[in-house]
Amino acid sequence: MQKELKKNFIFAFLAQGVSLIVSCSTNLVLPKVLSVVNYSYWQLFIFYSTYIPCLALGLNDGVYLRYGGILRSKLNGNAVKSQFEVGIIFQTILGMIVGTVMILFSDSANRQKVIFLVVVYYLFYTCHNFLGYIFQAINETNIYSKSIIIIRIVFLLSQIILMWLGYTEAYPYIVLYIVSIALALGYLLIRIHPEFSISHFDINLGIRESLISMRVGISLMIANICSLLILGVGRQIVDMKWGLVAFGKVSFSLTLMNFALTFIMQIGLVLFPALRRLSSDELKGYYGKLTLGLFYILPLMYIAYLPVQYILELWLPDYKESISYLATVLPICYFDSKMNLIGNTFFKVLNKQVLLLKINIITIVISSIFGLISAYIFNSMYFVIVGMVLAIIFRSVLSDTLLSKDIKTNVSALEVADVILAIIFMFVSNSFDWRVALIIICALYILRIFLVKTKILKIKEFN
């Protein structure tokens, strides 16, 4: 297992390194080229693209859970190929229906264009997602990572060419983003060809197996969608209350924090099939090590943000307001990273997708209530953002509390320390000059390490 993990991690890190470069271009250079309005349409495309995968009805997630940890030689090629092709048929039909309805109810031609492109993107994305999950499930995550590298490199080159040619509208960038994922899908089809070439499509088998996969995966899919809706509800409230430009600015601040989050998510994808093969005692050991490792590593994002904030405000003066929001939303990245690497991964390993769904639904309700009150009673976009932060913190703490009971490893002391650090960070980063805030956060980081080393903060039954 160690050899497989090492190979998968190498390509996962490489994929995330390339993704980081592309993210820097997309989030730091592209806003300089596009107007605020056009960049907002790019954000709108990304926003809609995040939620339309629910049209898969849990098929891809179910395949991921059903085949997680299986060896490639044991894979049922007929069942996989049949599900893949049945999925293409019913998702194309659903995509056309939903896209048509959304276009008919859109209030502008520009939004209609975005929705049409989202549907086209989805059809390539869901096929790529299905095959990507197959390779992750059989512990060949490196193949999936290579497909991600293809997407990022093609889109980066596309951005460079379009910027050089002077394109200042969002739509050409969206089209070439779709082209990049289509090429990545082509790569995965080539890699799965040995299995598909000797397998046969059986529509009855495909329907039967797809229904099983959807039944298994629907709770995880809804849980993932609900996870996204925790922030999505707040962003939608901003769009309805303050308009597209305000939506774009808030989305920009949330996009900036995704640098670290996408990296953490990739690690979780690598770990899932490997952890599936471990005993309960081994799981307990990994849980404790991951929790303690994130306790050391994640606060570095607070330290890194403070000088970066100053540089970003000089580089993107039109987005100064968005960058100021980042100081408040950064704890979302912190606690979402914990949730993605530890919470989501271990809930799936323990087959507790329904519990994960319940936690996310409760969190959505909290985020929605706080957002609506903030927008329509207090008329404060800042309070809407604070509500998102509090909801994400609540979800992380609740998840870790429930998981630690199952795994029998108490991490409550570290949870309290994380919440205190988040509150202090939001206060000092919004109240003091970045240099003073940096000194304070660095001092707190050193104090946290000292408290762990001296066993004042400890993970019971692990240390």
MARKE-808955 format. One record per residue (C-alpha): residue number from 1; chain; x, y, z. Coordinates in Angstrom, 3 decimals, always signed. Example, Ala and Ser with C-alpha at 12.3 -4.5 7.8 and 13.67 -1.06 7.14 Angstrom:
2
{1 'A' {+12.300 -4.500 +7.800}} {2 'A' {+13.670 -1.060 +7.140}} 
END
This chain:
463
{1 'A' {+0.000 +0.000 +0.000}} {2 'A' {+2.867 +2.355 +0.771}} {3 'A' {+4.180 +2.151 -2.809}} {4 'A' {+0.740 +2.887 -4.266}} {5 'A' {+0.214 +5.781 -1.870}} {6 'A' {+3.607 +7.248 -2.703}} {7 'A' {+2.928 +7.178 -6.453}} {8 'A' {-0.564 +8.600 -6.018}} {9 'A' {+0.662 +11.356 -3.713}} {10 'A' {+3.428 +12.368 -6.122}} {11 'A' {+0.972 +12.914 -8.956}} {12 'A' {-1.577 +14.478 -6.606}} {13 'A' {+1.027 +17.027 -5.476}} {14 'A' {+2.070 +17.621 -9.080}} {15 'A' {-1.553 +18.136 -10.106}} {16 'A' {-2.076 +20.583 -7.281}} {17 'A' {+1.134 +22.407 -8.101}} {18 'A' {-0.087 +22.936 -11.667}} {19 'A' {-3.544 +23.826 -10.336}} {20 'A' {-1.991 +26.446 -8.085}} {21 'A' {-0.288 +28.106 -11.053}} {22 'A' {-3.543 +28.104 -13.052}} {23 'A' {-5.495 +29.395 -10.054}} {24 'A' {-3.047 +32.253 -9.702}} {25 'A' {-3.573 +33.108 -13.358}} {26 'A' {-7.357 +32.766 -13.199}} {27 'A' {-7.840 +34.601 -9.924}} {28 'A' {-5.034 +37.167 -9.987}} {29 'A' {-4.285 +37.887 -13.661}} {30 'A' {-7.638 +37.306 -15.360}} {31 'A' {-9.400 +39.952 -13.216}} {32 'A' {-6.853 +42.480 -14.545}} {33 'A' {-7.878 +41.643 -18.121}} {34 'A' {-11.656 +41.329 -17.710}} {35 'A' {-13.902 +44.068 -16.398}} {36 'A' {-15.568 +43.546 -13.009}} {37 'A' {-18.839 +42.690 -14.791}} {38 'A' {-17.251 +40.180 -17.178}} {39 'A' {-15.304 +38.542 -14.368}} {40 'A' {-18.592 +38.286 -12.479}} {41 'A' {-20.018 +36.280 -15.398}} {42 'A' {-17.008 +33.953 -15.140}} {43 'A' {-17.782 +33.561 -11.432}} {44 'A' {-21.434 +32.908 -12.284}} {45 'A' {-20.404 +30.111 -14.663}} {46 'A' {-18.246 +28.525 -11.947}} {47 'A' {-21.074 +28.953 -9.421}} {48 'A' {-23.697 +27.192 -11.587}} {49 'A' {-21.195 +24.509 -12.632}} {50 'A' {-20.699 +23.631 -8.988}} {51 'A' {-24.315 +22.569 -8.476}} {52 'A' {-25.417 +21.065 -11.797}} {53 'A' {-23.572 +17.748 -11.095}} {54 'A' {-26.562 +16.849 -8.905}} {55 'A' {-28.189 +15.760 -12.195}} {56 'A' {-26.089 +12.593 -11.942}} {57 'A' {-28.514 +11.576 -9.155}} {58 'A' {-25.714 +9.980 -7.140}} {59 'A' {-24.501 +7.633 -9.925}} {60 'A' {-20.866 +8.761 -9.851}} {61 'A' {-20.741 +8.898 -6.052}} {62 'A' {-22.287 +5.429 -5.806}} {63 'A' {-19.719 +3.972 -8.197}} {64 'A' {-16.992 +5.571 -6.070}} {65 'A' {-18.359 +4.038 -2.863}} {66 'A' {-19.206 +0.619 -4.332}} {67 'A' {-15.835 +0.044 -5.962}} {68 'A' {-13.696 +1.875 -3.382}} {69 'A' {-10.674 -0.265 -2.477}} {70 'A' {-11.254 -2.904 -5.195}} {71 'A' {-8.353 -4.156 -7.303}} {72 'A' {-8.395 -3.327 -11.022}} {73 'A' {-8.262 -7.008 -11.913}} {74 'A' {-11.496 -7.575 -9.982}} {75 'A' {-13.377 -4.757 -11.727}} {76 'A' {-16.568 -5.835 -13.541}} {77 'A' {-15.988 -4.224 -16.944}} {78 'A' {-19.481 -4.974 -18.270}} {79 'A' {-21.157 -3.345 -15.263}} {80 'A' {-18.902 -0.275 -15.339}} {81 'A' {-19.222 +0.270 -19.110}} {82 'A' {-22.995 -0.218 -19.029}} {83 'A' {-23.413 +2.250 -16.161}} {84 'A' {-21.202 +4.761 -17.932}} {85 'A' {-23.255 +4.685 -21.123}} {86 'A' {-26.628 +4.638 -19.349}} {87 'A' {-25.407 +7.612 -17.338}} {88 'A' {-24.571 +9.532 -20.518}} {89 'A' {-28.089 +8.945 -21.871}} {90 'A' {-30.163 +9.965 -18.867}} {91 'A' {-27.903 +12.854 -17.828}} {92 'A' {-27.992 +14.321 -21.355}} {93 'A' {-31.797 +14.260 -21.250}} {94 'A' {-31.912 +15.809 -17.756}} {95 'A' {-29.311 +18.429 -18.699}} {96 'A' {-31.338 +19.526 -21.721}} {97 'A' {-34.558 +19.758 -19.689}} {98 'A' {-33.049 +21.665 -16.755}} {99 'A' {-31.014 +23.933 -19.053}} {100 'A' {-34.091 +24.834 -21.116}} {101 'A' {-36.116 +25.683 -18.006}} {102 'A' {-33.335 +27.827 -16.553}} {103 'A' {-32.827 +29.681 -19.836}} {104 'A' {-36.549 +30.412 -20.116}} {105 'A' {-36.614 +31.914 -16.621}} {106 'A' {-33.357 +33.897 -16.971}} {107 'A' {-33.621 +37.684 -16.862}} {108 'A' {-30.912 +38.484 -19.425}} {109 'A' {-29.301 +37.159 -22.589}} {110 'A' {-25.899 +37.040 -20.903}} {111 'A' {-27.183 +34.747 -18.151}} {112 'A' {-28.794 +32.556 -20.802}} {113 'A' {-25.423 +32.184 -22.545}} {114 'A' {-23.813 +31.233 -19.252}} {115 'A' {-26.491 +28.608 -18.539}} {116 'A' {-26.145 +27.070 -22.016}} {117 'A' {-22.379 +26.795 -21.563}} {118 'A' {-22.864 +25.290 -18.098}} {119 'A' {-24.995 +22.481 -19.558}} {120 'A' {-22.407 +21.759 -22.264}} {121 'A' {-19.652 +21.778 -19.641}} {122 'A' {-21.651 +19.428 -17.427}} {123 'A' {-21.974 +16.710 -20.055}} {124 'A' {-18.182 +16.507 -20.415}} {125 'A' {-17.612 +16.981 -16.690}} {126 'A' {-19.917 +14.188 -15.514}} {127 'A' {-18.300 +11.654 -17.881}} {128 'A' {-14.861 +12.724 -16.689}} {129 'A' {-16.070 +12.556 -13.086}} {130 'A' {-17.418 +9.003 -13.533}} {131 'A' {-14.181 +7.644 -14.974}} {132 'A' {-12.113 +9.675 -12.509}} {133 'A' {-13.991 +8.072 -9.625}} {134 'A' {-13.368 +4.615 -11.105}} {135 'A' {-9.606 +5.210 -11.149}} {136 'A' {-9.698 +6.673 -7.646}} {137 'A' {-11.743 +3.740 -6.363}} {138 'A' {-9.242 +1.170 -7.676}} {139 'A' {-6.427 +3.171 -6.046}} {140 'A' {-4.992 +4.481 -9.330}} {141 'A' {-5.500 +8.097 -8.365}} {142 'A' {-2.373 +9.047 -10.319}} {143 'A' {-4.314 +8.541 -13.567}} {144 'A' {-7.042 +10.877 -12.378}} {145 'A' {-4.375 +13.382 -11.289}} {146 'A' {-2.834 +13.291 -14.767}} {147 'A' {-6.223 +14.161 -16.260}} {148 'A' {-6.434 +17.134 -13.893}} {149 'A' {-2.982 +18.238 -15.068}} {150 'A' {-4.265 +18.115 -18.676}} {151 'A' {-7.228 +20.338 -17.761}} {152 'A' {-5.050 +22.880 -15.983}} {153 'A' {-2.286 +23.079 -18.589}} {154 'A' {-4.680 +23.358 -21.546}} {155 'A' {-6.701 +26.053 -19.788}} {156 'A' {-3.573 +27.936 -18.743}} {157 'A' {-2.287 +27.989 -22.336}} {158 'A' {-5.755 +29.047 -23.483}} {159 'A' {-5.774 +31.940 -21.023}} {160 'A' {-2.343 +33.096 -22.143}} {161 'A' {-3.346 +33.016 -25.820}} {162 'A' {-6.671 +34.789 -25.241}} {163 'A' {-5.041 +37.473 -23.097}} {164 'A' {-2.338 +37.964 -25.721}} {165 'A' {-5.021 +38.335 -28.411}} {166 'A' {-6.785 +40.889 -26.242}} {167 'A' {-10.062 +39.083 -25.471}} {168 'A' {-11.860 +40.914 -22.647}} {169 'A' {-15.152 +38.965 -22.550}} {170 'A' {-15.694 +35.956 -20.306}} {171 'A' {-17.265 +33.658 -22.909}} {172 'A' {-14.132 +32.648 -24.907}} {173 'A' {-12.443 +31.680 -21.634}} {174 'A' {-15.455 +29.573 -20.644}} {175 'A' {-15.500 +27.792 -24.037}} {176 'A' {-11.822 +26.868 -23.800}} {177 'A' {-12.290 +25.727 -20.210}} {178 'A' {-14.886 +23.282 -21.567}} {179 'A' {-12.431 +22.187 -24.286}} {180 'A' {-9.812 +21.455 -21.614}} {181 'A' {-12.095 +19.098 -19.692}} {182 'A' {-13.151 +17.413 -22.956}} {183 'A' {-9.479 +16.624 -23.667}} {184 'A' {-9.036 +15.253 -20.137}} {185 'A' {-12.073 +13.027 -20.689}} {186 'A' {-10.420 +11.758 -23.867}} {187 'A' {-7.317 +10.806 -21.856}} {188 'A' {-9.386 +8.844 -19.307}} {189 'A' {-11.235 +7.055 -22.113}} {190 'A' {-7.868 +5.958 -23.523}} {191 'A' {-6.754 +4.669 -20.093}} {192 'A' {-10.010 +2.746 -19.512}} {193 'A' {-10.029 +1.389 -23.102}} {194 'A' {-8.405 -1.981 -22.220}} {195 'A' {-11.356 -2.747 -19.920}} {196 'A' {-14.046 -1.208 -22.135}} {197 'A' {-12.762 -2.879 -25.319}} {198 'A' {-13.425 -6.364 -23.947}} {199 'A' {-16.641 -5.385 -22.160}} {200 'A' {-20.135 -5.240 -23.577}} {201 'A' {-22.865 -2.656 -23.175}} {202 'A' {-26.042 -4.185 -21.763}} {203 'A' {-28.788 -1.637 -21.240}} {204 'A' {-30.667 -3.832 -18.758}} {205 'A' {-27.487 -4.450 -16.764}} {206 'A' {-26.646 -0.743 -17.012}} {207 'A' {-30.046 +0.353 -15.704}} {208 'A' {-29.987 -2.222 -12.908}} {209 'A' {-26.433 -1.411 -11.800}} {210 'A' {-27.003 +2.345 -12.186}} {211 'A' {-30.034 +2.203 -9.888}} {212 'A' {-27.953 +0.341 -7.301}} {213 'A' {-25.151 +2.903 -7.575}} {214 'A' {-27.602 +5.804 -7.346}} {215 'A' {-29.219 +4.285 -4.269}} {216 'A' {-25.792 +3.895 -2.646}} {217 'A' {-24.470 +7.281 -3.750}} {218 'A' {-27.503 +9.562 -3.515}} {219 'A' {-26.958 +10.409 +0.151}} {220 'A' {-23.274 +11.219 -0.470}} {221 'A' {-24.163 +13.290 -3.542}} {222 'A' {-26.786 +15.253 -1.611}} {223 'A' {-24.345 +15.631 +1.269}} {224 'A' {-21.744 +17.061 -1.126}} {225 'A' {-24.295 +19.405 -2.726}} {226 'A' {-25.473 +20.484 +0.718}} {227 'A' {-21.847 +21.098 +1.667}} {228 'A' {-21.553 +23.472 -1.286}} {229 'A' {-24.915 +25.070 -0.504}} {230 'A' {-23.656 +26.190 +2.903}} {231 'A' {-21.730 +28.897 +1.050}} {232 'A' {-23.914 +28.830 -2.061}} {233 'A' {-27.020 +30.004 -0.193}} {234 'A' {-25.145 +33.046 +1.100}} {235 'A' {-23.799 +33.855 -2.374}} {236 'A' {-27.276 +33.507 -3.886}} {237 'A' {-28.689 +35.856 -1.251}} {238 'A' {-25.986 +38.395 -2.153}} {239 'A' {-26.887 +38.039 -5.857}} {240 'A' {-30.606 +38.543 -5.198}} {241 'A' {-30.174 +41.403 -2.731}} {242 'A' {-27.178 +43.370 -4.062}} {243 'A' {-26.805 +42.202 -7.707}} {244 'A' {-24.237 +40.582 -10.004}} {245 'A' {-21.259 +42.841 -9.242}} {246 'A' {-21.600 +42.338 -5.469}} {247 'A' {-21.964 +38.602 -6.112}} {248 'A' {-18.753 +38.686 -8.164}} {249 'A' {-16.828 +40.478 -5.433}} {250 'A' {-17.916 +38.085 -2.691}} {251 'A' {-17.254 +35.108 -4.984}} {252 'A' {-13.792 +36.474 -5.731}} {253 'A' {-12.860 +36.454 -2.037}} {254 'A' {-14.183 +32.899 -1.662}} {255 'A' {-12.286 +31.809 -4.791}} {256 'A' {-8.997 +33.144 -3.448}} {257 'A' {-9.246 +30.954 -0.373}} {258 'A' {-9.680 +27.846 -2.541}} {259 'A' {-5.922 +27.684 -3.235}} {260 'A' {-5.350 +25.605 -0.112}} {261 'A' {-8.734 +23.899 -0.157}} {262 'A' {-8.331 +22.218 -3.558}} {263 'A' {-4.964 +20.851 -2.460}} {264 'A' {-6.475 +19.337 +0.705}} {265 'A' {-9.367 +17.810 -1.259}} {266 'A' {-6.933 +16.027 -3.585}} {267 'A' {-5.171 +14.431 -0.609}} {268 'A' {-8.532 +13.187 +0.669}} {269 'A' {-9.255 +11.542 -2.682}} {270 'A' {-5.935 +9.709 -2.510}} {271 'A' {-6.504 +8.531 +1.067}} {272 'A' {-10.044 +7.146 +0.706}} {273 'A' {-9.355 +3.868 -1.156}} {274 'A' {-6.257 +3.238 +0.968}} {275 'A' {-8.042 +3.847 +4.293}} {276 'A' {-10.850 +1.526 +3.205}} {277 'A' {-8.404 -1.383 +3.562}} {278 'A' {-7.327 -0.586 +7.151}} {279 'A' {-8.438 -2.060 +10.483}} {280 'A' {-10.221 +0.055 +13.115}} {281 'A' {-7.009 +0.454 +15.158}} {282 'A' {-5.088 +1.590 +12.089}} {283 'A' {-7.873 +4.049 +11.233}} {284 'A' {-7.650 +5.468 +14.725}} {285 'A' {-3.920 +6.031 +14.265}} {286 'A' {-4.376 +7.797 +10.917}} {287 'A' {-7.192 +9.918 +12.316}} {288 'A' {-5.040 +11.135 +15.182}} {289 'A' {-2.010 +11.814 +12.977}} {290 'A' {-4.048 +13.734 +10.381}} {291 'A' {-5.758 +15.824 +13.046}} {292 'A' {-2.482 +16.721 +14.699}} {293 'A' {-0.795 +17.356 +11.346}} {294 'A' {-3.508 +19.821 +10.290}} {295 'A' {-3.273 +21.480 +13.707}} {296 'A' {+0.345 +22.330 +12.856}} {297 'A' {-0.048 +23.082 +9.138}} {298 'A' {-3.349 +24.913 +8.646}} {299 'A' {-2.570 +28.009 +10.778}} {300 'A' {+0.190 +28.809 +8.284}} {301 'A' {-2.525 +30.046 +5.911}} {302 'A' {-3.392 +32.789 +8.420}} {303 'A' {+0.266 +33.804 +8.616}} {304 'A' {+0.699 +33.747 +4.829}} {305 'A' {-2.471 +35.752 +4.182}} {306 'A' {-1.469 +38.907 +6.058}} {307 'A' {+1.454 +40.028 +3.845}} {308 'A' {-0.302 +38.657 +0.750}} {309 'A' {-3.317 +40.848 +1.505}} {310 'A' {-1.172 +43.971 +1.228}} {311 'A' {+0.282 +42.842 -2.113}} {312 'A' {-3.140 +41.882 -3.510}} {313 'A' {-4.630 +45.276 -2.699}} {314 'A' {-1.846 +46.935 -4.680}} {315 'A' {-2.230 +44.507 -7.592}} {316 'A' {-6.049 +44.518 -7.812}} {317 'A' {-7.318 +47.895 -6.571}} {318 'A' {-10.756 +47.269 -8.122}} {319 'A' {-11.154 +44.263 -5.804}} {320 'A' {-9.988 +45.923 -2.588}} {321 'A' {-13.381 +45.282 -1.000}} {322 'A' {-13.230 +41.587 -1.943}} {323 'A' {-9.732 +41.259 -0.508}} {324 'A' {-10.898 +42.841 +2.739}} {325 'A' {-13.633 +40.182 +2.932}} {326 'A' {-10.937 +37.520 +2.651}} {327 'A' {-9.758 +38.271 +6.185}} {328 'A' {-13.206 +37.270 +7.402}} {329 'A' {-13.775 +34.249 +5.147}} {330 'A' {-10.324 +32.672 +5.555}} {331 'A' {-11.463 +30.561 +8.551}} {332 'A' {-13.872 +28.940 +6.066}} {333 'A' {-10.834 +27.621 +4.204}} {334 'A' {-9.292 +26.443 +7.480}} {335 'A' {-12.317 +24.490 +8.706}} {336 'A' {-13.398 +23.347 +5.233}} {337 'A' {-9.912 +21.898 +4.765}} {338 'A' {-10.302 +19.920 +7.978}} {339 'A' {-13.755 +18.786 +6.937}} {340 'A' {-12.650 +17.652 +3.481}} {341 'A' {-9.546 +15.789 +4.584}} {342 'A' {-10.813 +14.298 +7.839}} {343 'A' {-14.590 +14.624 +8.092}} {344 'A' {-15.683 +13.714 +4.560}} {345 'A' {-12.981 +11.066 +4.116}} {346 'A' {-13.642 +9.204 +7.377}} {347 'A' {-17.436 +9.419 +7.087}} {348 'A' {-17.134 +7.724 +3.677}} {349 'A' {-14.665 +5.139 +4.976}} {350 'A' {-17.048 +4.309 +7.852}} {351 'A' {-20.068 +4.268 +5.478}} {352 'A' {-21.749 +7.106 +7.357}} {353 'A' {-22.849 +9.159 +4.357}} {354 'A' {-26.333 +9.642 +5.845}} {355 'A' {-24.873 +11.165 +9.003}} {356 'A' {-22.722 +13.454 +6.847}} {357 'A' {-25.881 +14.490 +4.972}} {358 'A' {-27.707 +15.302 +8.213}} {359 'A' {-24.812 +17.429 +9.432}} {360 'A' {-24.721 +19.367 +6.152}} {361 'A' {-28.493 +19.932 +6.133}} {362 'A' {-28.394 +21.338 +9.666}} {363 'A' {-25.542 +23.614 +8.630}} {364 'A' {-27.427 +24.849 +5.540}} {365 'A' {-30.398 +25.785 +7.722}} {366 'A' {-28.122 +27.772 +10.041}} {367 'A' {-26.384 +29.510 +7.115}} {368 'A' {-29.713 +30.292 +5.394}} {369 'A' {-31.391 +31.750 +8.479}} {370 'A' {-28.371 +33.874 +9.344}} {371 'A' {-28.013 +35.030 +5.716}} {372 'A' {-31.667 +36.017 +5.272}} {373 'A' {-31.759 +37.912 +8.577}} {374 'A' {-28.488 +39.671 +7.743}} {375 'A' {-29.637 +40.675 +4.244}} {376 'A' {-33.286 +41.554 +4.702}} {377 'A' {-33.405 +42.794 +8.287}} {378 'A' {-29.945 +44.260 +8.922}} {379 'A' {-29.162 +44.978 +5.225}} {380 'A' {-25.561 +43.896 +5.857}} {381 'A' {-23.552 +41.918 +3.327}} {382 'A' {-20.763 +41.612 +5.898}} {383 'A' {-23.087 +39.818 +8.327}} {384 'A' {-24.079 +37.416 +5.527}} {385 'A' {-20.399 +36.536 +5.165}} {386 'A' {-19.960 +36.143 +8.928}} {387 'A' {-22.922 +33.764 +8.908}} {388 'A' {-21.171 +31.566 +6.340}} {389 'A' {-18.061 +31.468 +8.522}} {390 'A' {-19.967 +30.528 +11.687}} {391 'A' {-21.886 +27.799 +9.845}} {392 'A' {-18.684 +26.204 +8.492}} {393 'A' {-17.026 +26.309 +11.927}} {394 'A' {-20.112 +24.702 +13.477}} {395 'A' {-20.079 +21.903 +10.890}} {396 'A' {-16.398 +21.116 +11.422}} {397 'A' {-16.682 +21.016 +15.212}} {398 'A' {-19.831 +18.853 +15.119}} {399 'A' {-18.283 +16.436 +12.608}} {400 'A' {-15.065 +16.017 +14.578}} {401 'A' {-17.041 +15.502 +17.787}} {402 'A' {-19.133 +12.714 +16.258}} {403 'A' {-16.198 +11.090 +14.462}} {404 'A' {-13.983 +11.102 +17.543}} {405 'A' {-16.669 +9.137 +19.417}} {406 'A' {-16.743 +6.465 +16.699}} {407 'A' {-12.966 +6.262 +16.401}} {408 'A' {-12.473 +6.699 +20.162}} {409 'A' {-9.965 +9.530 +19.884}} {410 'A' {-10.867 +12.720 +21.753}} {411 'A' {-9.722 +15.855 +19.897}} {412 'A' {-11.940 +18.412 +21.659}} {413 'A' {-8.986 +20.379 +23.077}} {414 'A' {-7.575 +20.953 +19.595}} {415 'A' {-11.028 +21.941 +18.303}} {416 'A' {-11.371 +24.622 +20.972}} {417 'A' {-7.891 +25.938 +20.152}} {418 'A' {-8.792 +26.129 +16.435}} {419 'A' {-11.999 +28.089 +17.102}} {420 'A' {-10.203 +30.523 +19.409}} {421 'A' {-7.483 +31.089 +16.805}} {422 'A' {-10.099 +31.753 +14.092}} {423 'A' {-11.905 +34.340 +16.215}} {424 'A' {-8.662 +36.104 +17.136}} {425 'A' {-7.515 +36.086 +13.502}} {426 'A' {-10.737 +37.688 +12.243}} {427 'A' {-10.521 +40.350 +14.938}} {428 'A' {-6.849 +41.311 +14.584}} {429 'A' {-6.763 +41.140 +10.761}} {430 'A' {-9.718 +43.534 +10.558}} {431 'A' {-8.597 +45.803 +13.409}} {432 'A' {-4.821 +46.236 +13.094}} {433 'A' {-2.209 +46.989 +10.474}} {434 'A' {-1.119 +43.775 +8.733}} {435 'A' {+2.339 +43.922 +10.345}} {436 'A' {+0.932 +44.051 +13.873}} {437 'A' {-1.588 +41.337 +13.049}} {438 'A' {+1.220 +39.160 +11.656}} {439 'A' {+3.200 +39.426 +14.891}} {440 'A' {+0.142 +38.490 +16.973}} {441 'A' {-0.783 +35.462 +14.839}} {442 'A' {+2.824 +34.223 +14.717}} {443 'A' {+3.002 +34.452 +18.507}} {444 'A' {-0.226 +32.469 +18.845}} {445 'A' {+1.059 +29.843 +16.408}} {446 'A' {+4.206 +29.362 +18.491}} {447 'A' {+2.072 +29.165 +21.639}} {448 'A' {-0.104 +26.434 +20.073}} {449 'A' {+2.967 +24.323 +19.247}} {450 'A' {+4.312 +24.828 +22.786}} {451 'A' {+1.001 +23.737 +24.341}} {452 'A' {+0.949 +20.532 +22.272}} {453 'A' {+4.617 +19.714 +22.891}} {454 'A' {+4.145 +20.143 +26.649}} {455 'A' {+1.001 +17.951 +26.545}} {456 'A' {-1.235 +20.775 +27.787}} {457 'A' {-3.213 +20.322 +24.551}} {458 'A' {-3.372 +16.660 +23.674}} {459 'A' {-5.364 +14.072 +21.773}} {460 'A' {-6.569 +11.630 +24.402}} {461 'A' {-5.931 +7.938 +23.709}} {462 'A' {-3.553 +8.868 +20.894}} {463 'A' {-0.594 +10.794 +22.352}} 
END
